[in-house]
């Protein structure tokens, strides 16, 4: 009887985990735009083992954005596994926003913020395609050489009215939080859209450069982070172990 109960419990738990996994959103995807230098050369990459981001992760996808308008191949998740997700982007410039040059031993966060794709007097569009159904936090990293540019970043019905600070290609991370169109365009180096969901697998961000700065408004990269954060998977596993142990005592 005990073995039968244990088998039933294991089947129930196993079925729940299998069902959860097959329907689950992707835990983390990181994207870093490489930009280019004055000679048109592609900027540096983030090595696969370097950790970066407000939510630290490895295996960022390095995107050569010299053409300013393109769609990536399939993006890897933080484990290095390929997904079916792609990122389409449309802007009108790219650059390495490197104040004082590349450090001798840059951190992953510095590498993330080096290169940018830029909107100079235009609205840029960034579209994630083929996203699994789920809820995500979308983190937009911004950086620029010259202080002063302002922009409106929008996902769905949520817009952030923000600026960029000179030298923002270095940490600590500073979040821009203003959603008031007549409020202060607070300067920072990232914007976070909380609890956003794709529609038919598509999630789109627009970035409208309003003016200032001379170099336009730069986007250095993105993170998509599953909500709740993937640590909850560990709690699910602990719950399953507790259920089996309880069945054993019975």
C-alpha positions in Angstrom: 0.0 0.0 0.0 2.8 2.3 0.9 4.6 1.6 -2.4 1.4 2.2 -4.3 0.8 5.5 -2.6 4.4 6.5 -3.3 4.0 5.6 -6.9 0.9 7.6 -7.2 2.5 10.6 -5.5 5.6 10.4 -7.8 3.3 10.2 -10.9 1.4 13.2 -9.7 4.5 15.2 -9.0 6.3 14.1 -12.1 3.2 15.0 -14.2 3.0 18.4 -12.6 6.7 19.1 -13.2 6.5 17.9 -16.8 3.4 20.0 -17.5 5.0 23.0 -15.8 8.2 22.6 -17.9 6.5 22.2 -21.2 4.4 25.3 -20.7 7.0 27.4 -18.8 8.4 30.7 -20.2 12.2 30.9 -20.8 13.9 31.8 -17.5 16.5 34.3 -18.8 17.6 35.7 -22.1 20.3 38.4 -22.3 21.2 40.5 -25.4 24.1 42.8 -25.8 24.6 45.1 -28.8 28.2 45.3 -29.8 28.1 48.7 -31.6 31.0 49.9 -33.8 34.0 52.2 -33.6 34.8 55.2 -35.8 36.3 52.9 -38.4 33.1 50.8 -38.6 34.7 47.9 -36.7 32.4 45.8 -34.6 32.7 46.3 -30.9 33.7 43.9 -28.2 31.6 40.9 -27.0 30.7 39.6 -23.6 32.4 36.2 -23.2 30.0 33.4 -22.5 31.2 32.9 -18.9 31.1 36.6 -17.9 28.2 37.4 -15.6 26.3 40.7 -16.3 23.0 42.4 -15.7 20.7 43.7 -13.0 19.7 40.1 -12.6 23.1 38.5 -13.0 23.3 35.9 -15.7 25.9 34.4 -18.1 25.6 33.5 -21.8 24.6 36.8 -23.2 23.8 36.9 -26.9 26.2 39.3 -28.7 24.5 41.1 -31.5 26.5 42.8 -34.4 24.2 45.8 -35.0 26.3 47.6 -37.6 23.5 47.4 -40.1 21.1 49.0 -37.6 18.1 47.0 -39.1 18.0 43.3 -38.9 16.7 40.2 -37.1 18.9 37.9 -35.0 19.1 34.2 -35.3 17.7 32.0 -32.5 18.8 33.5 -29.1 20.4 31.3 -26.4 19.1 31.3 -22.9 21.3 31.8 -19.8 22.2 28.0 -19.8 23.6 28.4 -23.3 20.8 26.4 -24.9 19.2 27.6 -28.1 15.6 28.9 -28.0 13.2 29.6 -30.8 13.2 33.3 -29.8 14.6 36.0 -32.2 15.0 39.7 -31.9 14.2 42.2 -34.7 15.6 45.7 -34.4 15.3 48.9 -36.3 17.3 52.1 -35.6 19.6 54.4 -37.5 23.0 54.2 -35.9 25.3 52.2 -33.7 28.4 53.1 -31.7 30.7 52.1 -28.9 29.9 54.3 -26.0 33.2 53.9 -24.3 34.3 56.8 -22.1 38.1 56.6 -21.6 38.5 53.4 -23.6 38.1 49.7 -22.8 39.4 48.8 -19.4 42.2 46.3 -19.2 40.0 43.7 -17.4 36.4 44.8 -17.9 33.6 43.3 -15.9 30.7 41.7 -17.6 28.5 44.7 -16.7 31.0 47.1 -18.4 31.1 44.8 -21.4 27.3 44.9 -21.6 27.2 48.7 -21.6 30.0 49.3 -24.1 28.2 49.0 -27.4 24.9 50.6 -28.4 22.3 50.8 -31.2 21.1 54.4 -31.4 18.0 56.4 -32.2 19.0 59.8 -33.5 15.9 61.8 -34.1 13.8 58.7 -34.9 11.8 56.0 -33.2 13.5 52.6 -32.9 11.7 49.3 -32.7 12.8 46.1 -30.9 10.6 43.0 -31.3 11.1 39.7 -29.6 9.4 36.9 -31.6 8.3 33.4 -30.7 8.3 33.9 -27.0 6.6 31.2 -24.9 3.5 32.2 -23.1 4.3 33.7 -19.7 5.1 36.8 -17.8 8.4 38.6 -17.9 10.3 41.6 -16.7 12.0 43.3 -19.7 15.1 45.3 -18.7 16.3 47.8 -21.3 19.9 49.0 -20.8 20.7 52.5 -22.0 24.0 54.3 -22.4 25.5 57.3 -24.2 28.7 59.4 -24.5 27.1 62.8 -24.1 24.6 63.8 -21.4 21.3 65.2 -22.3 19.4 62.9 -24.7 15.8 62.1 -23.7 13.4 59.4 -25.0 10.1 57.6 -24.5 10.4 53.9 -24.1 7.1 52.1 -24.5 5.8 48.5 -24.1 2.1 48.1 -24.5 0.4 50.9 -22.6 3.4 51.6 -20.3 5.8 54.4 -21.2 8.9 55.7 -19.4 10.1 59.2 -20.0 13.8 59.2 -19.3 17.2 60.6 -20.0 20.7 59.2 -20.1 23.6 60.3 -18.0 27.1 60.8 -19.4 29.4 58.0 -18.4 26.5 55.6 -17.9 28.5 52.8 -19.5 29.6 51.9 -16.0 27.9 50.5 -13.0 26.4 50.8 -10.4 23.1 50.4 -12.2 20.7 53.3 -11.9 17.0 52.7 -12.8 15.1 55.4 -14.7 11.5 55.3 -13.3 9.5 58.3 -14.6 6.2 57.4 -16.2 4.8 60.9 -16.0 5.0 62.7 -19.4 5.3 66.1 -17.6 7.6 64.8 -14.9 11.4 65.0 -14.7 13.3 63.0 -17.3 15.4 61.2 -14.7 18.8 59.9 -15.9 19.9 56.4 -15.5 21.3 53.4 -17.3 18.4 51.0 -17.3 14.6 50.9 -17.6 12.6 47.9 -16.4 9.1 47.0 -17.6 7.5 44.7 -15.0 5.1 41.9 -15.7 4.8 42.1 -19.4 3.4 39.3 -21.6 3.9 38.5 -25.3 0.8 38.6 -27.6 0.9 35.6 -29.9 4.6 35.2 -29.1 5.5 38.8 -29.8 6.7 41.5 -27.4 7.6 44.9 -28.9 9.5 47.9 -27.4 9.6 51.3 -29.1 12.2 53.9 -28.2 11.4 57.5 -29.4 14.4 59.8 -29.3 13.0 63.3 -28.3 16.3 65.2 -28.7 19.4 66.4 -27.0 22.9 64.9 -26.5 24.1 65.1 -30.1 24.6 61.4 -30.4 21.0 60.3 -30.0 19.6 57.8 -27.5 21.5 54.5 -27.1 20.2 51.1 -26.2 23.0 48.7 -25.0 21.0 45.6 -24.6 18.2 43.7 -22.9 17.3 41.1 -20.4 14.1 39.1 -20.3 13.6 37.6 -16.9 10.8 35.1 -16.1 8.2 36.1 -13.5 8.3 34.6 -10.9 12.1 34.4 -11.1 13.3 30.8 -11.9 14.4 30.3 -8.2 10.8 29.3 -7.7 11.5 26.1 -9.6 13.6 25.0 -6.6 10.7 25.6 -4.3 8.6 23.4 -6.5 11.2 20.6 -6.2 11.2 21.0 -2.4 7.5 20.8 -2.3 7.6 17.6 -4.3 10.1 16.0 -1.9 7.9 17.0 1.0 4.8 15.3 -0.6 6.7 12.1 -1.2 8.1 12.1 2.3 4.7 12.6 3.7 3.3 9.7 1.7 6.2 7.5 3.1 5.2 8.3 6.7 1.7 7.3 5.9 
